[in-house]
């Protein structure tokens, strides 16, 4: 799992590629924060702010309550899962491999006793020795069969699995038993420098059949198939509330909290709940919400860099947007700097415009691929549409063969910032002769809109769950990827993507991924817009929560500082 999608609307509902519903102000969906009361970073950076505390400095007991809920699809490996699914999964399933804020790999000793990576004749072997105590809640041992089941469900050989990404898994030739059942031997064709992202969690073999993988977690939790310091206490499908409690079957360091509670609230209600002391944390990214959460007694604002990127998705299967020239004209009419100004108004924050869906500007290997392909040029957009036969009508809207050049824009929820952004798009497209039809939809419909591709234009965010951006080239752009929301791409580019994945040198693979991304962006179906800061209101003393960039503090380390 590598990245996850977030809508431009419900920051509080959301949580790698997983899809999540976040606010367009929404770098706030990440679940981590940064320094100082009221401080916001002056530029895009890898700054963190989450009150990092060692396990022994966390009190025993207490609750941690935030706005949030479960997703329609709760299996984070599934293509229909969003960031919300990853967040919920994290609290009651194995967290085997995590990352530091800057992206260093961390092996969880409660699951892995030893990890060995070797290379023989250009083929990589990874040997995972699993903690002898590691057992799923239903009594199934966590052993080599769990690693094998995770691989088989995601390697793409059986197309009935609705997998988010098969990249990486498809390069594994076998998973076999090692010295005993508690050792998994993973053999690759070639060398995979990003292999750790494949096994951040393990599927219980009972959850790895096609039916279970696709359907068992739809609006359901399966605590019996999970493992970890916490398990599901309540999972209320009527209210959308979820509670986690300590797991009596856990063999490792016990969770510090008595309860972890998610309360299903919309964005506005989540801010009010924080102000009223009903929740311990609120994510935001708008100036108005920041004003609301600032100065609340007994709380602080934590802010830092963001592992989110928000982009405009163009549905190439939509009737009016099938034409590449129409898509090019549309995207050349979008003033990204103006969209960023709207998003960051009142935040005392600025950042360079994002240049890639793969890496952030503070990461090694980053390349501004967007600027190599796109230019904001409404005059050129008009010429493109003229040449494509779209003539200006009496009302200023272009027509061709009796059809007006009207494009739908799906707007989730009632957030004022999202409305302002939609209206800005409409104002940008109007002088070019494109009419934007803003269509309202409920935040709750986010996952459905994506899974059914029921949109022309859609603003959505993606959270990077690990630092290995080149790994997700196919997930974003491959025509065989269920996570490719635009439907763009070509078989020729697919071949280049899969060839790049075979490059063993991480720097060379990243450079090739950048070159391919430039070709994919020239399909004119996807435009990165902004990242934004991660900003959170947090009750004083809450530890290991805030702006963590790539960091994922383990559930048992989250709690209240002594």
For each residue, the residues with C-beta under 8 A, 3 or more apart:
1: 4 16 18 76 77 86 164 165 197 200 201 465
2: 16 17 165 197 464 465 466 468 471 472 475
3: 16 17 18 462 463 464 465 472 475
4: 1 15 16 17 18 19 20 76 81 82 83 85 86 462 463 465
5: 17 18 19 20 82 83 450 460 461 462 463 483 485
6: 14 19 20 21 22 26 29 82 83 308 310 460 461 462 463
7: 10 14 19 20 21 22 412 443 446 458 459 460 461
8: 22 23 24 26 310 412 418 421 458 459 460 461
9: 21 22 23 24 26 267 411 412 413 415 418 443 446
10: 7 13 14 21 22 23 266 267 412 413 443 446
11: 14 22 23 25 26 28 29 267 270 283 284 285
12: 66 67 68 265 266 267 270 282 283
13: 10 20 21 22 67 68 69 84 264 266 267 443 446
14: 6 7 10 11 20 21 22 26 29 82 83 84 87
15: 4 18 20 29 30 31 68 82 83 84 85 86 87 88 90 463
16: 1 2 3 4 86 197 463 464 465 466 472
17: 2 3 4 5 164 165 462 472 475 476 483
18: 1 3 4 5 15 76 81 82 83 84 85 86 164 463 465
19: 4 5 6 7 80 81 82 83 446 447 450 460 462 483
20: 4 5 6 7 13 14 15 29 82 83 84 86 461 463
21: 6 7 9 10 13 14 29 82 83 84 412 443 446 447
22: 6 7 8 9 10 11 13 14 26 27 28 29 83 308 461 463
23: 8 9 10 11 26 28 29 267 284 285 286 415 417 418
24: 8 9 285 310 343 415 417 418 421 459 461
25: 11 28 284 285 286 289 343 415 417 532
26: 6 8 9 11 14 22 23 29 283 285 308 310 461 532
27: 22 30 285 306 308 461 531 532 533 534 535
28: 11 22 23 25 283 284 285 534 535 536
29: 6 11 14 15 20 21 22 23 26 83 283 308 461 463
30: 15 27 283 306 307 308 463 534 547 548
31: 15 87 283 545 548
32: 48 50 304 534 536 545 546 547 548 549 551
33: 49 50 301 302 303 304 534 535 536 538 545 546 547 548
34: 39 41 47 48 49 50 302 303 304 305 534 546 547
35: 39 47 49 302 303 304
36: 39 49 300 301 303
37: 294 300 301
38: 294 301
39: 34 35 36 49 301 303
40: 290 303 347 348 349 533 535
41: 34 44 45 47 303 304 305 349 533
42: 348 349 350
43: 350 351 352
44: 41 305 306 351 352 360 361 362 531
45: 41 304 305 362
46: 101 102 305 360 362 549
47: 34 35 41 304 305 547
48: 32 34 52 101 304 305 546 547 548 549 551
49: 33 34 35 36 39 302 303 304 546 547
50: 32 33 34 302 304 544 545 546 547 548 551 553
51: 302 538 541 542 543 544 545 546 561
52: 48 543 544 553
53: 57 58 543 544 557 561
54: 57 58 557
55: 58 253 256 556 557
56:
57: 53 54 543 561 562
58: 53 54 55 256 543 544 557 558 559 560 561 562
59: 62 256 559 560 561 562
60: 256
61: 256 257 258
62: 59 256 257 258 559 560
63: 257 258 259 260 261 280
64: 257 259 260 261 280 281 542 545 558 559
65: 261 262 263 278 279 280 281
66: 12 261 262 263 279 280 281 282
67: 12 13 262 263 264 265 269 270 273 279 282
68: 12 13 15 84 87 88 242 262 263 264
69: 13 84 240 241 242 262 264
70: 74 84 85 88 219 221 235 240 242 262
71: 74 81 82 84 85 88 447
72: 80 218 219 447 448
73: 78 80 81 82 85 217 218 447
74: 70 71 81 85 88 89 217 218 219 220 221
75: 78 81 85 89 207 213 214 216 217
76: 1 4 18 81 85 86 89 164 201
77: 1 81 150 153 154 163 164 203 213
78: 73 75 81 85 162 163 164 213 214 217
79: 162 163 164 451 481 482 483
80: 19 72 73 162 447 450 451 482
81: 4 18 19 71 73 74 75 76 77 78 85 86 164
82: 4 5 6 14 15 18 19 20 21 71 73 85 86 446 447 450
83: 4 5 6 14 15 18 19 20 21 22 29 86 87 463
84: 13 14 15 18 20 21 68 69 70 71 87 88
85: 4 15 18 70 71 73 74 75 76 78 81 82 88 89 217
86: 1 4 15 16 18 20 76 81 82 83 89 90 465
87: 14 15 31 68 83 84 90 91
88: 15 68 70 71 74 84 85 91 92 221 242 262
89: 74 75 76 85 86 92 93 201
90: 15 86 87 93 95 552 555
91: 87 88 228 230 244 260 555
92: 88 89 221 223 226 228 230 231 232 244 247
93: 89 90 201 225 226 227 228
94: 111 134 142 201 202 226 227 228
95: 90 98 108 111 200 201 228 552 554 555
96: 107 108 111 112 199 200 201 202
97: 105 106 107 108 112 196 197 199 200
98: 95 106 108 200 551 552 554
99: 103 104 105 106 466 467 550 551 552
100: 103 104 106 550 551
101: 46 48 548 549 550 551
102: 46 467 549 550
103: 99 100 363 466 467 468 549 550
104: 99 100
105: 97 99 196
106: 97 98 99 100
107: 96 97 111 112 115
108: 95 96 97 98 111 112 554
109: 112 113 131
110: 131 133 134 251 252 253
111: 94 95 96 107 108 130 131 134 142 202
112: 96 97 107 108 109 115 128 129 130 131
113: 109 129 130 131 132 182
114: 127 128 129
115: 107 112 126 127 128 129
116: 126 127 129
117: 124 125 126 127 195
118: 124 125 127
119: 122 123 124 125 191
120: 123 125
121:
122: 119 190 191 504
123: 119 120 173 187 188 189 190 191
124: 117 118 119 187 188 190 191 192 195 504
125: 117 118 119 120 185 186 187 188
126: 115 116 117 185 186 188 195
127: 114 115 116 117 118 178 183 184 185 186
128: 112 114 115 147 183 184 186 199
129: 112 113 114 115 116 178 182 183
130: 111 112 113 134 142 143 144 182 183 184
131: 109 110 111 112 113 134 142 182 251
132: 113 182
133: 110 251 252
134: 94 110 111 130 131 141 142 143 182 227 251
135: 139 140 141 142 227 249 251
136: 139 140 141 142 146 204 224 225 226 227
137: 223 224 225 226 227 231 247 249
138: 204 206 224 225
139: 135 136
140: 135 136 146 204 205 206 225
141: 134 135 136 145 181 182
142: 94 111 130 131 134 135 136 146 202 227
143: 130 134 146 147 181 182 184
144: 130 147 148 175 176 177 178 181 182 183 184 185
145: 141 148 149 181 205
146: 136 140 142 143 149 150 202 203 204 205
147: 128 143 144 150 151 175 184 186 199 202
148: 144 145 151 152 175 176 184 205
149: 145 146 152 153 202 203 204 205 207 208
150: 77 146 147 153 154 198 199 201 202 203 208
151: 147 148 154 155 169 172 175 186 198
152: 148 149 155 157 158 175 208
153: 77 149 150 158 161 163 203 208 213
154: 77 150 151 161 163 165 166 169 198
155: 151 152 166 169 170 172
156: 159 161 163 166 169 170 480
157: 152 170
158: 152 153 161 210
159: 156
160: 210 214
161: 153 154 156 158 210 213 214
162: 78 79 80 213 214 482
163: 77 78 79 153 154 156 166 482
164: 1 17 18 76 77 78 79 81 475 482 483
165: 1 2 17 154 168 169 472 474 475 481 483
166: 154 155 156 163 169 170 474
167: 170 471 472 473 474 475 478 501
168: 165 171 172 192 194 195 197 198 471 501
169: 151 154 155 156 165 166 172 198
170: 155 156 157 166 167
171: 168 188 189 190 192 501 502
172: 151 155 168 169 175 186 187 188 189 198
173: 123 187 188 189
174: 185 186 187
175: 144 147 148 151 152 172 184 185 186 187
176: 144 148 184 185 187
177: 144 180 181 183 184 185
178: 127 129 144 183 184 185
179: 183
180: 177 183
181: 141 143 144 145 177
182: 113 129 130 131 132 134 141 143 144
183: 127 128 129 130 144 177 178 179 180
184: 127 128 130 143 144 147 148 175 176 177 178
185: 125 126 127 144 174 175 176 177 178
186: 125 126 127 128 147 151 172 174 175 195
187: 123 124 125 172 173 174 175 176
188: 123 124 125 126 171 172 173 191 192 195
189: 123 171 172 173 502
190: 122 123 124 171 502 504
191: 119 122 123 124 188 504
192: 124 168 171 188 195 198 504
193: 468 504 505 506 509
194: 168 197 198 466 468 470 471 506
195: 117 124 126 168 186 188 192 198 199
196: 97 105 199 200 466
197: 1 2 16 97 168 194 200 465 466 468 471
198: 150 151 154 168 169 172 192 194 195
199: 96 97 128 147 150 195 196 202
200: 1 95 96 97 98 196 197 465 466
201: 1 76 89 93 94 95 96 150
202: 94 96 111 142 146 147 149 150 199
203: 77 146 149 150 153 207 208 213
204: 136 138 140 146 149 207 208 222 225 226
205: 140 145 146 148 149 208
206: 138 140 209 212 225
207: 75 149 203 204 212 213 216 217 222 225
208: 149 150 152 153 203 204 205 212 213
209: 206 212 213
210: 158 160 161 213 214
211: 214 215 216
212: 206 207 208 209 215 216 217
213: 75 77 78 153 161 162 203 207 208 209 210 216
214: 75 78 160 161 162 210 211
215: 211 212 218
216: 75 207 211 212 213 220 222
217: 73 74 75 78 85 207 212 220 221 222
218: 72 73 74 215
219: 70 72 74 237
220: 74 216 217 235
221: 70 74 88 92 217 232 235 242
222: 204 207 216 217 225 226
223: 92 137 226 231 232
224: 136 137 138
225: 93 136 137 138 140 204 206 207 222
226: 92 93 94 136 137 204 222 223 231 232
227: 93 94 134 135 136 137 142 247 249 250
228: 91 92 93 94 95 231 247 250 555
229: 246 247 250 252 253 254 255 554 555 556
230: 91 92 244 245 246 247 250 255 257 260 555
231: 92 137 223 226 228 244 245 246 247 249
232: 92 221 223 226 235 242 243 244 245
233: 243 244 245 259
234: 241 242 243
235: 70 220 221 232 242 243
236: 239 240 241 242
237: 219 240
238:
239: 236 264
240: 69 70 236 237 264
241: 69 234 236 261 262 263 264
242: 68 69 70 88 221 232 234 235 236 261 262
243: 232 233 234 235 259 260 261 262
244: 91 92 230 231 232 233 259 260 261 555
245: 230 231 232 233 258 259
246: 229 230 231 250 254 255 257 258
247: 92 137 227 228 229 230 231 250 255
248:
249: 135 137 227 231
250: 227 228 229 230 246 247 254 255
251: 110 131 133 134 135
252: 110 133 229 556
253: 55 110 229 556
254: 229 246 250 556
255: 229 230 246 247 250 260 555 556 559
256: 55 58 59 60 61 62 556 557 558 559 560
257: 61 62 63 64 230 246 260 558 559
258: 61 62 63 245 246
259: 63 64 233 243 244 245
260: 63 64 91 230 243 244 255 257 555 558
261: 63 64 65 66 241 242 243 244
262: 65 66 67 68 69 70 88 241 242 243
263: 65 66 67 68 241 273 278 279
264: 13 67 68 69 239 240 241
265: 12 67 269 270 273
266: 10 12 13 269 270 413 443
267: 9 10 11 12 13 23 270 271 289 413 415 443
268: 271 272 414 415
269: 67 265 266 272 273
270: 11 12 67 265 266 267 273 274 279 282 283
271: 267 268 274 275 282 284 289 292 293
272: 268 269 275 276
273: 67 263 265 269 270 276 278 279 282
274: 270 271 277 278 279 280 281 282 293 296 299 537
275: 271 272 292 293 296
276: 272 273
277: 274 298
278: 65 263 273 274
279: 65 66 67 263 270 273 274 282
280: 63 64 65 66 274 538 539 542
281: 64 65 66 274 536 537 538 539 542 545
282: 12 66 67 270 271 273 274 279 289 293 536 537
283: 11 12 26 28 29 30 31 270 534 535 536
284: 11 23 25 28 271 289 290 292 293 535 536 537
285: 11 23 24 25 26 27 28 289 290 343 347 532 533 534 535
286: 23 25 289 290 346 347 415 416 417
287: 290 291 345 346 347
288: 291 292 346 416 417
289: 25 267 271 282 284 285 286 292 293
290: 40 284 285 286 287 293 294 301 346 347 535
291: 287 288 294 346
292: 271 275 284 288 289
293: 271 274 275 282 284 289 290 296 299 301 537
294: 37 38 290 291 301 537
295:
296: 274 275 293 299 537
297:
298: 277 539 540
299: 274 293 296 537 538 539 540
300: 36 37 537 538 540
301: 33 36 37 38 39 290 293 294 535 536 537 538
302: 33 34 35 49 50 51 535 536 538 545 546 547
303: 33 34 35 36 39 40 41 49 533 534 535 536 547
304: 32 33 34 35 41 45 47 48 49 50 533 534 546 547 548 549
305: 34 41 44 45 46 47 48 360 362 531 533 534 547 549
306: 27 30 44 531 532 533 534 547 549
307: 30 360 463 464 465 534 549 550
308: 6 22 26 27 29 30 461 462 463 464 531 532 534
309: 354 357 360 461 462 464 528 529 530 531
310: 6 8 24 26 343 459 460 461 462 528 529 530 531 532
311: 357 459 460 461 462 526 527 528 529
312: 331 334 457 458 459 526 527 529
313: 455 457 458 459 460 485 486 525 526
314: 318 321 327 330 331 456 457 486 488 524 525 526 527
315: 318 321 453 455 456 457 458 485 486 487 525
316: 321 322 327 486 487 488 523 525
317: 322 453 487
318: 314 315 321 322 407 408 455 456
319: 322
320: 323 326 403 405 406 407 456
321: 314 315 316 318 326 327 330 407 456
322: 316 317 318 319 326
323: 320 326 327 388
324: 327 328 523 524
325: 328 329 384 385 387 388
326: 320 321 322 323 329 330 385 388 390 405
327: 314 316 321 323 324 330 331 523 524 525
328: 324 325 331 332 381 384 524
329: 325 326 332 333 380 381 382 384 385 388 432 434
330: 314 321 326 327 333 334 381 407 429 432 434 524
331: 312 314 327 328 334 374 524 527
332: 328 329 374 375 376 377 378 380 381 384
333: 329 330 376 378 381 428 429 431 432 434
334: 312 330 331 339 376 425 428 429 527
335: 338 339 376 428
336: 339 340 353 376 527 529 530
337: 340 341 353 376
338: 335 341 342 424 428
339: 334 335 336 342 343 421 424 425 529 530
340: 336 337 343 344 350 351 353 529 530
341: 337 338 344 345
342: 338 339 345 417 420 421 424
343: 24 25 285 310 339 340 417 421 530 532
344: 340 341 347 349 350 351 530 532
345: 287 341 342
346: 286 287 288 290 291
347: 40 285 286 287 290 344 533 535
348: 40 42
349: 40 41 42 344 532 533
350: 42 43 340 344
351: 43 44 340 344 361 530 531 532
352: 43 44 355 361
353: 336 337 340 370 371 528 529 530
354: 309 360 361 370 528 529 530 531
355: 352 361 366 367 368 369 370 371 528
356: 359 360 366 367 368 369 370 469 514 517 528
357: 309 311 462 469 472 476 517 526 528
358: 469 470 472 473 476 510 513 514 517
359: 356 363 365 366 367 469 470 510
360: 44 46 305 307 309 354 356 363 366 464 469 531
361: 44 351 352 354 355 366 368
362: 44 45 46 305 366
363: 103 359 360 366 467 469
364:
365: 359 469 470 507 510 511 514
366: 355 356 359 360 361 362 363
367: 355 356 359 372 511 514
368: 355 356 361 371 372
369: 355 356 372 373 514 517 518 521
370: 353 354 355 356 373 374 521 527 528
371: 353 355 368 374 375
372: 367 368 369 518 521
373: 369 370 518 521 522
374: 331 332 370 371 521 527
375: 332 371 380
376: 332 333 334 335 336 337
377: 332 380 381
378: 332 333 381 382 428 431 432
379: 382 383
380: 329 332 375 377 383 384
381: 328 329 330 332 333 377 378 384 385 432
382: 329 378 379 385 386 432 433
383: 379 380 386 387
384: 325 328 329 332 380 381 387 388
385: 325 326 329 381 382 388 390 398 405 432 433 434
386: 382 383 390 391
387: 325 383 384
388: 323 325 326 329 384 385 400
389: 400
390: 326 385 386 398 399 400 405 433
391: 386 398 399 400
392: 396 397 398 399 433
393: 396 397 398 399 404
394:
395:
396: 392 393 430 433
397: 392 393 404 405 406 433 434 435
398: 385 390 391 392 393 404 405 433 434
399: 390 391 392 393 402 403 404 405
400: 388 389 390 391 403 405
401:
402: 399
403: 320 399 400
404: 393 397 398 399 435
405: 320 326 385 390 397 398 399 400 433 434 435
406: 320 397 434 435 436 437
407: 318 320 321 330 429 434 435 436 437 456 457
408: 318 436 437 439 455 456 457
409: 422 425 426 436 437 438 439 456 457 458
410: 439 441 449 454 455 456 457 458
411: 9 418 419 422 438 439 440 441
412: 7 8 9 10 21 418 441 442 443 445 446 449
413: 9 10 266 267 418 442 443
414: 268 419
415: 9 23 24 25 267 268 286 418 419
416: 286 288 419 420
417: 23 24 25 286 288 342 343 420 421
418: 8 9 23 24 411 412 413 415 421 422 459
419: 411 414 415 416 422 423
420: 342 416 417 423 424
421: 8 24 339 342 343 417 418 424 425 459
422: 409 411 418 419 425 426 436 438
423: 419 420 426 427 438
424: 338 339 342 420 421 427 428
425: 334 339 409 421 422 428 429 436 457
426: 409 422 423 429 430 436 438
427: 423 424 430
428: 333 334 335 338 378 424 425 431 432
429: 330 333 334 407 425 426 432 434 435 436
430: 396 426 427 433 434 435 436
431: 333 378 428
432: 329 330 333 378 381 382 385 428 429
433: 382 385 390 392 396 397 398 405 430
434: 329 330 333 385 397 398 405 406 407 429 430
435: 397 404 405 406 407 429 430
436: 406 407 408 409 422 425 426 429 430 457
437: 406 407 408 409
438: 409 411 422 423 426
439: 408 409 410 411
440: 411
441: 410 411 412 445 449
442: 412 413 445
443: 7 9 10 13 21 266 267 412 413 446
444:
445: 412 441 442 448 449
446: 7 9 10 13 19 21 82 412 443 449 450
447: 19 21 71 72 73 80 82 450 451
448: 72 445 451 452 454
449: 410 412 441 445 446 452 454 455 458
450: 5 19 80 82 446 447 453 458 460 485
451: 79 80 447 448
452: 448 449
453: 315 317 450 485 487
454: 410 448 449
455: 313 315 318 408 410 449 458
456: 314 315 318 320 321 407 408 409 410
457: 312 313 314 315 407 408 409 410 425 436
458: 7 8 312 313 315 409 410 449 450 455 485
459: 7 8 24 310 311 312 313 418 421 529
460: 5 6 7 8 19 310 311 313 450 485
461: 5 6 7 8 20 22 24 26 27 29 308 309 310 311
462: 3 4 5 6 17 19 308 309 310 311 357
463: 3 4 5 6 15 16 18 20 22 29 30 83 307 308
464: 2 3 16 307 308 309 360 467 469 550
465: 1 2 3 4 16 18 86 197 200 307 550 552
466: 2 16 99 103 194 196 197 200 471 550
467: 99 102 103 363 464 550
468: 2 103 193 194 197 471 472
469: 356 357 358 359 360 363 365 464 472 510 513
470: 194 358 359 365 473 500 506 509 510 512 513
471: 2 167 168 194 197 466 468 475 501
472: 2 3 16 17 165 167 357 358 468 469 475 476
473: 167 358 470 476 477 478 497 500 501 513 516 517
474: 165 166 167 477 478 480 481 494 497 498 501
475: 2 3 17 164 165 167 471 472 478 481 483 484
476: 17 357 358 472 473 481 483 484 520 526
477: 473 474 481 484 488 489 493 497 516 517 520 526
478: 167 473 474 475 481 484 489 494 497
479: 484 487 488 489 490 491 493 494
480: 156 474 494
481: 79 165 474 475 476 477 478 484
482: 79 80 162 163 164
483: 5 17 19 79 164 165 475 476
484: 475 476 477 478 479 481 487 488 489
485: 5 313 315 450 453 458 460
486: 313 314 315 316 523 525 526
487: 315 316 317 453 479 484 525
488: 314 316 477 479 484 520 523 524 525 526
489: 477 478 479 484 493 494 520 523
490: 479 493 494 523
491: 479 494 495
492: 495 496
493: 477 479 489 490 496 497 516 519 520
494: 474 478 479 480 489 490 491 497 498
495: 491 492 498 499
496: 492 493 499 500 516 519
497: 473 474 477 478 493 494 500 501 516
498: 474 494 495 501 502
499: 495 496 502 503
500: 470 473 496 497 503 509 512 513 516
501: 167 168 171 471 473 474 497 498 509
502: 171 189 190 498 499
503: 499 500 508 509 512
504: 122 124 190 191 192 193 509
505: 193 508 509
506: 193 194 470 509 510
507: 365 510 511
508: 503 505 511 512
509: 193 470 500 501 503 504 505 506 512 513
510: 358 359 365 469 470 506 507 513 514
511: 365 367 507 508 514 515
512: 470 500 503 508 509 515 516
513: 358 469 470 473 500 509 510 516 517
514: 356 358 365 367 369 510 511 517 518
515: 511 512 518 519
516: 473 477 493 496 497 500 512 513 519 520
517: 356 357 358 369 473 477 513 514 520 521
518: 369 372 373 514 515 521 522
519: 493 496 515 516 522 523
520: 476 477 488 489 493 516 517 523 526
521: 369 370 372 373 374 517 518 524 526
522: 373 518 519
523: 316 324 327 486 488 489 490 519 520 526
524: 314 324 327 328 330 331 488 521
525: 313 314 315 316 327 486 487 488
526: 311 312 313 314 357 476 477 486 488 520 521 523
527: 311 312 314 331 334 336 370 374
528: 309 310 311 353 354 355 356 357 370
529: 309 310 311 312 336 339 340 353 354 459
530: 309 310 336 339 340 343 344 351 353 354
531: 27 44 305 306 308 309 310 351 354 360
532: 25 26 27 285 306 308 310 343 344 349 351
533: 27 40 41 285 303 304 305 306 347 349 547
534: 27 28 30 32 33 34 283 285 303 304 305 306 307 308 546 547
535: 27 28 33 40 283 284 285 290 301 302 303 347 547
536: 28 32 33 281 282 283 284 301 302 303 545 546 547
537: 274 281 282 284 293 294 296 299 300 301
538: 33 51 280 281 299 300 301 302 542 545 546
539: 280 281 298 299 542
540: 298 299 300
541: 51 560 561
542: 51 64 280 281 538 539 545 559 560 561
543: 51 52 53 57 58 557 558 559 560 561
544: 50 51 52 53 58 553 557 558 559
545: 31 32 33 50 51 64 281 302 536 538 542 553 558
546: 32 33 34 48 49 50 51 302 304 534 536 538
547: 30 32 33 34 47 48 49 50 302 303 304 305 306 533 534 535 536
548: 30 31 32 33 48 50 101 304 551 552 553
549: 32 46 48 101 102 103 304 305 306 307
550: 99 100 101 102 103 307 464 465 466 467
551: 32 48 50 98 99 100 101 548
552: 90 95 98 99 465 548
553: 50 52 544 545 548 557 558
554: 95 98 108 229 557 558
555: 90 91 95 228 229 230 244 255 260 558
556: 55 229 252 253 254 255 256
557: 53 54 55 58 256 543 544 553 554
558: 58 64 256 257 260 543 544 545 553 554 555
559: 58 59 62 64 255 256 257 542 543 544
560: 58 59 62 256 541 542 543
561: 51 53 57 58 59 541 542 543
562: 57 58 59
